Amino acid sequence: MQWLRKSKQNIVDTFIQGGQGNLSGTIVKNLIIEVPKYDEQLKIGNFFNNLDNLITLYQRKLNHLKEQKKALLQQMFV
């Protein structure tokens, strides 16, 4: 859907000559959308999964440091 939104004007200019620029089912069915091969999709998915895990790890570390800072400040101003 996002690809169609991004490419709509180019598709309309290419396939629809004059008239109202709407996409028909026939035009959409004949479009060729290039996607990565399955093994590359898996690699991309694994990359983002690892990135999510790394973000989670650093978020936990940040939360721990904030708690540690809070505890140290409480000890300072007793």
Salt bridges, closest charged atoms under 4 A:
none
